[in-house]
Amino acid sequence: MNNAEPSTDFIPIRQIDKKLPLIKAQLLKQLEDRYCVKYQIPSYQLMQRAGESAWALIQKHYPKSNNVVVVVGPGNNGGDGLEVASLAHQ
């Protein structure tokens, strides 16, 4: 029997997709940094990719939507949201 404490890196709240767990910001930042080093891409390019992926999902799930509102805060996800807004505006 394993008596180890459960990982606190993953947040056990409602998930949009059971295959994509929600991750605490500190761990996500570490993973993003490792990805950028491993694949030799700037973090800005990673942010652009995240925005493009989010926009693709929005278009897939709401193909007939003519109006999009993007609300962002000051954190790192704000840049992803601005990328989504830019793509929606095009």
C-alpha positions in Angstrom: 0.0 0.0 0.0 1.3 3.5 -0.9 1.0 6.0 2.0 2.6 8.8 0.0 0.9 12.2 0.1 -0.8 13.1 -3.1 0.9 15.6 -5.3 0.0 19.3 -4.6 1.2 20.3 -8.1 -2.1 19.5 -9.6 -5.3 21.2 -8.5 -8.2 18.7 -7.9 -11.0 20.9 -9.2 -13.4 20.6 -12.1 -11.5 19.9 -15.3 -12.6 20.8 -18.9 -10.9 17.7 -20.2 -10.1 14.8 -17.9 -6.8 14.3 -19.9 -5.7 17.9 -19.2 -5.3 18.4 -15.4 -5.1 21.9 -14.0 -1.6 22.7 -12.9 -0.3 25.3 -10.3 1.3 28.4 -11.8 4.7 27.7 -10.4 4.9 24.2 -11.9 3.6 25.4 -15.2 6.3 28.2 -15.4 8.9 25.5 -14.8 7.5 23.3 -17.5 7.4 26.2 -19.9 10.9 27.2 -19.2 12.2 23.7 -19.7 10.2 23.5 -23.0 11.7 26.7 -24.3 15.3 25.5 -23.4 14.8 22.0 -24.9 13.3 23.3 -28.2 15.3 26.5 -28.3 12.3 28.8 -28.8 11.7 32.1 -27.0 8.9 32.2 -24.4 7.1 34.8 -26.6 6.8 32.2 -29.4 5.4 29.7 -26.9 2.8 32.3 -25.8 1.8 32.8 -29.5 1.4 29.1 -29.9 -0.9 29.0 -26.8 -3.0 31.8 -28.2 -3.3 30.1 -31.6 -4.3 26.8 -30.0 -6.9 28.6 -27.8 -8.3 30.4 -30.8 -8.5 27.2 -32.8 -10.5 25.6 -29.9 -12.9 28.6 -29.7 -13.5 28.4 -33.5 -14.1 24.6 -33.3 -16.6 24.9 -30.4 -18.3 28.1 -31.5 -18.0 28.2 -35.3 -21.0 30.5 -35.8 -20.0 33.1 -33.2 -19.6 36.6 -34.6 -18.6 38.4 -31.4 -15.7 37.5 -29.1 -14.9 39.2 -25.8 -11.5 38.4 -24.3 -10.8 39.5 -20.7 -7.2 39.4 -19.5 -5.4 40.2 -16.3 -1.8 41.2 -15.6 -0.4 37.6 -15.4 1.3 35.5 -18.0 -2.0 34.2 -19.3 -2.8 37.8 -20.2 -0.4 37.6 -23.1 -2.1 34.4 -24.4 -5.4 36.2 -24.2 -4.1 39.2 -26.1 -3.0 36.8 -28.8 -6.5 35.3 -28.9 -8.0 38.7 -29.2 -5.6 39.6 -32.0 -6.5 36.5 -34.0 -10.2 37.1 -33.4 -9.9 40.6 -34.7 -8.3 39.4 -38.0 
